[in-house]
């Protein structure tokens, strides 16, 4: 309701209450004529009784009344006189109210009532309550968003004043992303990355907004930006988060677990976000172990006739051996992982797993060992090879695991020799 009408209704109600109070108080005080008339009649009756008494005494003196008749009439007259005398006494105890008192109360009572309210009460609360009803408070969440939108307006004004302010464009992009205005965030980050394309925070922010605009798919340009940002800052939190999500989308769970693990190290361990990341890392590790393809033993690989990539020469063949210093450190319970990755890094393009093996071991990598059908060996000209002896069975490995690597191996190579000759730090 409008504050004006709320206050008006209150005062109307107050006036009505005062009027009702006066209606109970004033009428008895203003009945002067009626009471006076009754008093006058009593005085006349008493005067009449006196005259009657004088007449009775005269009749007795003239022997018109006997002494007995006189006494009886006198007794009766005195009784009636006593009744009128008592009525007069009551009137004296309750005198006729003055009209002046009634009129005084009619003027003083409203003034006193409203005066006391203004002195002891709080008239301004009426307006405050009415305004609160007309303008209910903004909920906490909505108020926070309202404050953010005000900040956005200020930053937008700053970008209009100085269109080359990279920091302002970056803040604008982050703020728009915080309230879920992704088209605007993409535009702001786009401005920032054009002005300064080598800032990791700008690269990852733009990559996220770009992925959101592409149905949340990080593959392609967004993921390329993320990896470039991580090359400049390996601890960039947003970059690690997006890299882990992108790896998950490509079903490269081992790589996702790696990024989640590194991301968890950058976070306060007791924070809810850190706990969520840790759970994601565990899930990625679980999926990675379940998705590793290949033989139970590297010596029992499929024949080349069953693999189309083998007929085209798009395979890598060779052996895995152990350096003399490490031969006594490998047991039958250890799990052997062999990975092939593109020369530029990233997810494995082929991976196989083996247990209870004997060295030297022959291997052949082909498209059949791809963890992702869209990311396979035949897509590349050169790859890097890595072998790991895992004590825990985790493909991500742990400190103390034995490893061996080769770089820039051409796809189609044969007689490749890969040696386990170092310890994972």
Secondary structure, DSSP 4 states (H G I P E B T S, - for coil): --HHHHHHHHHHHHHHHHHHHHHHHHHHHT-HHHHHHHHHHHHHHHHHHHHHHHHHHHHHHTTSS-HHHHHHHHHHHHHHHHHHHHHHHHHHHSPPPPHHHHHHHHHHHHHHHHHHHHHHS-THHHHHHHHHHHSPPPPHHHHHHHHHHHHHHHHHHHHHH-TT-HHHHHHHHHHHHHTT-HHHHHHHHHHHHHH-TT-HHHHHHHHHHHHHHTTT--TTHHHHHHHHHHHH-TT-HHHHHHHHHHHHHTT-HHHHHHHHHHHHHTS-TTSHHHHHHHHHHHHHHHHHHHH--S-SSTTSPPPGGG-HHHHTT--EEEEEEE-GGGGGG--TT-EEEEEEEETT--SEEEEEEEES--SSEEEEE-GGG-SBTTB-GGG-SEEEEEEEEESSS-TT--TT-EEEEEEEEETT--SEEEEE-EE--
